[in-house]
Amino acid sequence: MRSARKLNAPAAGDNLVNFAEETNETAKLLANCTDCGACVKACHFLKHYCDSPRELARRFTRNPLENIEIPYSCSLCGLCQRICRRHLYPGGMCHETRVKIFQPLQGKNLPDDFVYDFITPKLMGIRNHQIFSTSPVFTLSRPPESNKEGAPRTVFFPGCSFPAYAPDVVYNAYRYLREKIPGIGVALNCCGKPSKDMGDVARFQDIFARTLNEFAKMGVEEVVLACINCHKTFRENSNIKLRTIYEIMIEKGLPEPAFSGGQITIHDSCPARNQPEIRKAVRTIASRLGNEIHELRFKNDLTQCCGAGGCAPTGNTTLADRHTQDRASQAKGTVITYCAHCRERFSTQVPALHILNLVFGGSETQQTSAALTEYHDPWRNWLHRWQLKRRLQKI
């Protein structure tokens, strides 16, 4: 665990990874891949597009724009790297290729968002999401209050997907945290990970730097997270102290549960691949609620993506859907996730809930338990986020 440290306001891009210079996964694959096929066997994406990731490396080296669908169909989940005996990362190669698609246009006299509007129009939805998610209409910064001496100044950062799905749960979770961590503040915003995944490094750095600047103004020393994707983003791009609400619940105790005693299957989200303490906390919560827990074939550090990671549906929607269907077919009872986006993907196939639904309830719990699949309305999601902001402003 990182020690608490007050952040200084960074300039845009300070302390952020330069993805173009950090590694060269494409070159590593060309030089070191033995064509053993282990990663291909485990990955729907690689199996669909190649017999060996070296094939893709050659294509991406020749021309990143040759077939844009391919790099954007990878979930960037990291399973390939976990399996590879040489620790090679085909997913990293796909992300490098996405970055290269944006890079040649930097500094050119071209219209704003030229890549989105003219090169990769399928990604415009992601661009628009990032604009709206970080706008004053949906964002909120409530500074932490003074608490006992020596305790870090803490804020709750639930992310953007969770408030869109279950605003009641987020509201109740914040009230719980206020009881357990007196003076905790709250910040509604997006961490910028979708832009990072797209390869739009400039937009990501701008979004994330603004978030760190806001934290610095509020004197934030610690962030409590509910979104595992946000956890990964903060973990890799800042040195601020992090905890998840799941770990806090294990330490401080659960409130009166809203739902218990069911048959559930836990899905581990990709960003938790190297976070055993978070995976353990989620399972402990589910167990304490009296649930009968089943596991998927690929779990823990060998988990497979839900199908939506890395914004993969923007590349090959059919392939991403097939991945989700295959994963969902292995489940028994309700699928339980600790990522709101994973939950959304599974809910198109089977009943699915967020782990915090079991703790704090919310209208989604009963509705999802009663229905086989779920209808998704993006306008409703934006309304949920706006309504949550209004409610939190009144606390």
C-alpha positions as CSV (number, residue, x, y, z in Angstrom):
1,M,0.0,0.0,0.0
2,R,1.4,3.4,-0.9
3,S,1.8,5.8,2.0
4,A,-0.5,8.8,2.1
5,R,1.0,11.8,0.4
6,K,-0.7,15.1,-0.5
7,L,-0.7,15.7,-4.2
8,N,0.7,18.8,-5.8
9,A,-1.3,20.1,-8.7
10,P,0.4,18.7,-11.9
11,A,0.7,20.3,-15.2
12,A,-1.2,18.5,-18.0
13,G,0.7,15.2,-18.6
14,D,2.9,15.3,-15.5
15,N,3.6,11.9,-14.1
16,L,1.6,10.2,-16.8
17,V,2.9,7.3,-18.9
18,N,4.2,8.2,-22.4
19,F,2.7,5.1,-24.1
20,A,4.7,5.7,-27.3
21,E,8.0,5.5,-25.5
22,E,7.3,3.2,-22.5
23,T,7.7,-0.1,-24.4
24,N,7.8,-1.5,-27.9
25,E,5.7,-4.7,-27.6
26,T,5.5,-5.1,-31.3
27,A,9.3,-5.3,-31.7
28,K,9.5,-7.7,-28.7
29,L,7.0,-10.0,-30.3
30,L,8.9,-10.0,-33.6
31,A,12.2,-10.7,-31.9
32,N,11.1,-13.2,-29.2
33,C,7.8,-14.9,-30.0
34,T,8.3,-18.7,-30.6
35,D,4.9,-19.3,-32.2
36,C,4.0,-21.8,-29.4
37,G,0.3,-20.9,-29.7
38,A,-0.4,-20.8,-26.0
39,C,-1.9,-17.3,-26.1
40,V,-3.9,-18.0,-29.2
41,K,-5.6,-21.0,-27.5
42,A,-6.8,-18.9,-24.6
43,C,-7.9,-15.8,-26.6
44,H,-11.0,-15.4,-28.8
45,F,-9.4,-12.3,-30.4
46,L,-6.1,-13.9,-31.4
47,K,-7.8,-17.1,-32.5
48,H,-10.0,-15.2,-34.8
49,Y,-7.4,-13.0,-36.5
50,C,-4.2,-15.1,-36.5
51,D,-2.3,-18.3,-35.9
52,S,0.5,-16.4,-34.1
53,P,0.7,-12.9,-32.7
54,R,3.8,-12.4,-34.8
55,E,1.5,-12.4,-37.9
56,L,-0.2,-9.3,-36.4
57,A,3.1,-7.7,-35.5
58,R,4.2,-7.9,-39.1
59,R,1.0,-6.4,-40.3
60,F,1.0,-3.6,-37.7
61,T,4.6,-2.8,-38.5
62,R,3.9,-2.6,-42.2
63,N,0.9,-0.3,-41.9
64,P,-1.1,0.5,-38.7
65,L,-4.0,1.7,-40.8
66,E,-4.2,-1.4,-43.0
67,N,-7.1,-2.8,-41.0
68,I,-8.1,-0.7,-38.1
69,E,-10.7,-3.2,-37.0
70,I,-8.0,-5.6,-35.8
71,P,-6.2,-3.6,-33.1
72,Y,-9.5,-2.2,-31.8
73,S,-11.0,-5.7,-31.4
74,C,-8.5,-6.6,-28.7
75,S,-9.8,-6.4,-25.1
76,L,-6.4,-5.4,-23.8
77,C,-7.2,-7.8,-20.9
78,G,-3.6,-9.0,-20.3
79,L,-4.4,-12.8,-20.3
80,C,-2.0,-13.3,-23.2
81,Q,0.9,-11.8,-21.2
82,R,0.0,-13.8,-18.1
83,I,0.1,-17.0,-20.2
84,C,3.2,-16.3,-22.2
85,R,6.3,-17.9,-20.9
86,R,8.4,-15.0,-22.2
87,H,6.0,-12.4,-20.8
88,L,5.3,-11.0,-24.2
89,Y,2.1,-8.9,-24.5
90,P,0.1,-9.0,-27.8
91,G,-2.5,-6.8,-26.2
92,G,0.2,-4.2,-25.6
93,M,1.1,-4.4,-29.3
94,C,-2.6,-3.7,-30.2
95,H,-2.6,-0.7,-27.9
96,E,0.7,0.6,-29.4
97,T,-1.0,0.3,-32.8
98,R,-4.0,2.3,-31.6
99,V,-1.6,5.0,-30.3
100,K,0.2,5.1,-33.7
101,I,-3.1,5.7,-35.4
102,F,-3.5,8.9,-33.4
103,Q,0.2,10.0,-33.3
104,P,0.9,11.0,-36.9
105,L,-1.9,13.5,-36.7
106,Q,-0.5,15.3,-33.6
107,G,0.5,18.8,-34.5
108,K,-0.9,18.6,-38.0
109,N,-3.2,21.4,-39.3
110,L,-6.2,19.2,-39.2
111,P,-9.7,19.6,-37.7
112,D,-10.2,18.7,-34.1
113,D,-11.0,15.1,-33.5
114,F,-9.9,14.2,-37.1
115,V,-9.3,10.6,-36.2
116,Y,-12.7,10.1,-34.7
117,D,-14.6,11.9,-37.4
118,F,-12.7,10.7,-40.5
119,I,-10.4,7.7,-39.7
120,T,-12.3,5.7,-37.1
121,P,-15.9,6.9,-36.9
122,K,-17.0,3.8,-34.9
123,L,-15.1,5.4,-32.0
124,M,-17.1,8.6,-31.9
125,G,-19.4,7.2,-29.2
126,I,-16.4,6.8,-27.0
127,R,-15.2,10.4,-27.7
128,N,-18.7,11.7,-26.9
129,H,-18.9,9.7,-23.7
130,Q,-15.6,11.2,-22.6
131,I,-16.8,14.8,-23.3
132,F,-20.1,14.3,-21.5
133,S,-18.6,12.4,-18.6
134,T,-16.2,15.1,-17.7
135,S,-18.5,18.0,-18.3
136,P,-19.8,20.2,-15.3
137,V,-23.3,18.8,-15.9
138,F,-22.3,15.3,-14.5
139,T,-19.2,16.0,-12.4
140,L,-19.1,16.8,-8.7
141,S,-16.2,17.6,-6.3
142,R,-17.1,17.6,-2.6
143,P,-14.0,18.1,-0.6
144,P,-13.2,15.9,2.4
145,E,-14.0,17.5,5.8
146,S,-11.7,17.7,8.7
147,N,-11.4,14.4,10.6
148,K,-9.3,13.0,13.3
149,E,-5.6,14.1,13.4
150,G,-3.4,11.9,11.3
151,A,-6.1,10.4,9.1
152,P,-5.7,11.0,5.4
153,R,-8.1,13.4,3.6
154,T,-10.2,10.9,1.6
155,V,-12.7,11.0,-1.3
156,F,-14.9,8.4,-2.7
157,F,-14.5,8.1,-6.5
158,P,-17.2,5.7,-7.8
159,G,-16.3,6.1,-11.5
160,C,-18.7,6.8,-14.3
161,S,-20.3,3.4,-15.2
162,F,-21.5,2.5,-11.7
163,P,-23.5,5.8,-11.1
164,A,-25.0,5.3,-14.6
165,Y,-26.2,1.8,-13.7
166,A,-27.1,2.0,-9.9
167,P,-27.3,5.6,-8.5
168,D,-29.2,4.4,-5.4
169,V,-26.4,1.9,-4.6
170,V,-23.7,4.6,-5.1
171,Y,-25.7,6.9,-2.8
172,N,-26.0,4.3,-0.1
173,A,-22.4,3.3,-0.5
174,Y,-21.3,6.8,0.1
175,R,-23.5,7.1,3.2
176,Y,-21.9,3.9,4.5
177,L,-18.5,5.3,3.9
178,R,-19.4,8.5,5.8
179,E,-20.2,6.4,8.8
180,K,-17.0,4.4,8.6
181,I,-14.6,7.2,7.4
182,P,-15.9,10.5,9.0
183,G,-15.3,13.5,6.7
184,I,-14.9,11.5,3.5
185,G,-15.6,13.6,0.4
186,V,-16.9,12.4,-3.0
187,A,-15.9,13.1,-6.6
188,L,-18.1,12.2,-9.6
189,N,-16.1,12.1,-12.7
190,C,-14.5,9.7,-15.3
191,C,-10.8,8.6,-14.9
192,G,-10.3,8.8,-18.7
193,K,-9.5,5.2,-19.2
194,P,-11.7,4.9,-22.4
195,S,-9.5,7.5,-24.0
196,K,-6.4,5.8,-22.9
197,D,-7.7,2.5,-24.3
198,M,-8.6,4.2,-27.6
199,G,-4.9,5.3,-28.0
200,D,-6.0,8.9,-27.6
201,V,-3.1,9.7,-25.2
202,A,-3.5,13.5,-25.4
203,R,-7.2,13.4,-24.4
204,F,-6.5,10.9,-21.6
205,Q,-3.6,12.9,-20.2
206,D,-5.8,16.0,-20.2
207,I,-8.7,14.3,-18.4
208,F,-6.5,12.6,-15.8
209,A,-4.4,15.7,-15.1
210,R,-7.5,17.7,-14.5
211,T,-8.7,15.1,-12.0
212,L,-5.4,15.2,-10.2
213,N,-5.5,19.0,-10.2
214,E,-8.9,18.9,-8.6
215,F,-7.7,16.4,-6.0
216,A,-4.8,18.7,-5.2
217,K,-7.1,21.7,-4.7
218,M,-9.2,19.7,-2.3
219,G,-6.1,18.4,-0.4
220,V,-7.0,14.8,-1.2
221,E,-4.5,12.2,0.1
222,E,-6.4,9.0,-0.4
223,V,-9.0,7.8,-2.9
224,V,-11.6,5.1,-2.2
225,L,-12.7,3.3,-5.4
226,A,-15.6,1.1,-6.4
227,C,-14.6,0.7,-10.0
228,I,-11.7,-1.7,-10.7
229,N,-10.9,0.1,-14.0
230,C,-10.5,3.4,-12.1
231,H,-8.3,1.6,-9.6
232,K,-6.0,0.4,-12.5
233,T,-5.9,3.9,-14.0
234,F,-5.0,5.6,-10.7
235,R,-2.6,2.8,-9.7
236,E,-0.6,3.0,-13.0
237,N,-0.7,6.8,-13.4
238,S,-0.4,8.4,-10.0
239,N,1.2,7.8,-6.6
240,I,-1.9,8.7,-4.5
241,K,-3.0,6.2,-1.8
242,L,-5.8,3.9,-3.0
243,R,-8.3,1.6,-1.3
244,T,-11.4,-0.1,-2.6
245,I,-14.7,-0.1,-0.8
246,Y,-14.5,-3.9,-0.8
247,E,-11.4,-3.9,1.3
248,I,-12.9,-1.3,3.6
249,M,-16.0,-3.5,4.1
250,I,-13.9,-6.4,5.2
251,E,-12.0,-4.2,7.7
252,K,-15.0,-2.1,9.0
253,G,-17.8,-4.6,8.7
254,L,-20.8,-5.0,6.3
255,P,-24.1,-3.1,6.8
256,E,-27.3,-5.1,7.0
257,P,-27.4,-7.0,3.7
258,A,-30.0,-6.3,1.1
259,F,-29.8,-9.7,-0.7
260,S,-28.3,-12.9,0.5
261,G,-28.4,-16.7,0.3
262,G,-28.5,-17.1,-3.5
263,Q,-26.6,-19.1,-6.1
264,I,-24.0,-16.9,-7.7
265,T,-21.0,-17.0,-10.1
266,I,-18.2,-14.5,-9.6
267,H,-16.6,-13.0,-12.6
268,D,-13.1,-11.4,-12.1
269,S,-12.6,-8.2,-14.0
270,C,-9.4,-7.9,-16.1
271,P,-7.9,-5.0,-14.1
272,A,-8.0,-7.2,-11.0
273,R,-5.8,-9.8,-12.6
274,N,-2.8,-8.8,-10.5
275,Q,-4.8,-7.6,-7.5
276,P,-5.4,-10.7,-5.3
277,E,-6.4,-8.7,-2.3
278,I,-9.3,-7.2,-4.1
279,R,-10.4,-10.5,-5.6
280,K,-10.3,-12.0,-2.1
281,A,-12.3,-9.2,-0.5
282,V,-15.1,-9.6,-3.1
283,R,-15.3,-13.3,-2.4
284,T,-15.3,-12.7,1.3
285,I,-18.2,-10.3,1.1
286,A,-20.2,-12.7,-1.1
287,S,-19.5,-15.5,1.4
288,R,-20.4,-13.5,4.5
289,L,-23.8,-12.8,2.8
290,G,-24.5,-16.5,2.7
291,N,-24.3,-17.1,-1.0
292,E,-23.4,-20.3,-2.7
293,I,-20.4,-19.3,-4.8
294,H,-19.4,-20.9,-8.2
295,E,-16.4,-20.0,-10.2
296,L,-15.9,-19.7,-13.9
297,R,-13.3,-21.8,-15.7
298,F,-10.9,-18.8,-16.1
299,K,-10.7,-16.9,-12.8
300,N,-8.4,-14.9,-10.6
301,D,-5.2,-14.1,-12.4
302,L,-6.3,-16.2,-15.4
303,T,-9.6,-14.5,-15.8
304,Q,-11.0,-13.9,-19.3
305,C,-12.6,-10.6,-20.4
306,C,-16.3,-10.1,-20.3
307,G,-16.1,-9.0,-24.0
308,A,-16.2,-5.2,-23.4
309,G,-12.6,-4.6,-22.2
310,G,-10.5,-2.2,-24.1
311,C,-13.7,-1.0,-25.9
312,A,-13.3,-4.1,-28.0
313,P,-17.0,-3.9,-29.3
314,T,-16.0,-0.8,-31.3
315,G,-13.7,-3.1,-33.4
316,N,-15.6,-6.4,-34.0
317,T,-18.9,-6.3,-32.3
318,T,-19.8,-9.8,-33.3
319,L,-16.6,-11.2,-31.9
320,A,-17.1,-9.3,-28.6
321,D,-20.7,-10.6,-28.3
322,R,-19.5,-14.2,-28.9
323,H,-16.9,-13.8,-26.1
324,T,-19.6,-12.5,-23.7
325,Q,-22.0,-15.4,-24.6
326,D,-19.3,-18.0,-24.1
327,R,-18.4,-16.5,-20.7
328,A,-22.0,-16.2,-19.6
329,S,-22.8,-19.8,-20.6
330,Q,-20.5,-21.1,-17.9
331,A,-22.4,-19.3,-15.1
332,K,-24.7,-20.8,-12.5
333,G,-27.3,-18.6,-11.0
334,T,-26.7,-14.8,-11.0
335,V,-23.4,-13.5,-12.3
336,I,-21.8,-11.2,-9.7
337,T,-19.1,-8.7,-10.8
338,Y,-17.3,-5.8,-9.2
339,C,-17.2,-3.8,-12.5
340,A,-20.4,-2.1,-13.6
341,H,-19.4,-2.4,-17.3
342,C,-18.8,-6.2,-16.9
343,R,-22.2,-6.4,-15.2
344,E,-23.8,-4.6,-18.1
345,R,-22.3,-7.0,-20.7
346,F,-23.4,-10.1,-18.8
347,S,-26.9,-8.8,-18.2
348,T,-27.6,-9.1,-22.0
349,Q,-27.3,-12.8,-21.6
350,V,-28.0,-13.9,-18.0
351,P,-29.1,-12.2,-14.7
352,A,-26.2,-10.2,-13.5
353,L,-25.6,-7.9,-10.5
354,H,-22.8,-5.8,-9.0
355,I,-21.5,-7.1,-5.7
356,L,-22.6,-3.9,-4.1
357,N,-26.2,-4.6,-5.1
358,L,-26.1,-7.5,-2.7
359,V,-25.0,-5.2,0.1
360,F,-27.0,-2.0,-0.6
361,G,-29.9,-3.2,-2.7
362,G,-31.3,-0.7,-5.1
363,S,-34.2,-1.1,-7.6
364,E,-31.8,-2.9,-10.0
365,T,-31.5,-5.9,-7.6
366,Q,-35.1,-7.0,-7.8
367,Q,-35.5,-6.2,-11.5
368,T,-32.4,-8.2,-12.5
369,S,-33.3,-11.2,-10.3
370,A,-36.7,-11.3,-12.0
371,A,-35.6,-11.0,-15.6
372,L,-33.4,-13.2,-17.7
373,T,-31.9,-10.3,-19.7
374,E,-31.9,-6.6,-19.4
375,Y,-32.7,-3.7,-21.7
376,H,-30.1,-0.9,-21.7
377,D,-31.1,2.7,-22.3
378,P,-28.1,5.1,-22.6
379,W,-30.3,8.2,-22.0
380,R,-31.5,6.6,-18.7
381,N,-27.9,6.2,-17.7
382,W,-27.1,9.9,-18.2
383,L,-30.2,10.8,-16.3
384,H,-29.1,8.5,-13.4
385,R,-25.8,10.3,-13.3
386,W,-27.4,13.7,-13.2
387,Q,-29.9,12.7,-10.5
388,L,-27.1,11.2,-8.4
389,K,-25.2,14.4,-8.5
390,R,-28.2,16.4,-7.4
391,R,-28.8,14.0,-4.4
392,L,-25.2,14.1,-3.3
393,Q,-25.2,17.9,-3.4
394,K,-27.9,17.8,-0.7
395,I,-26.0,15.7,1.8
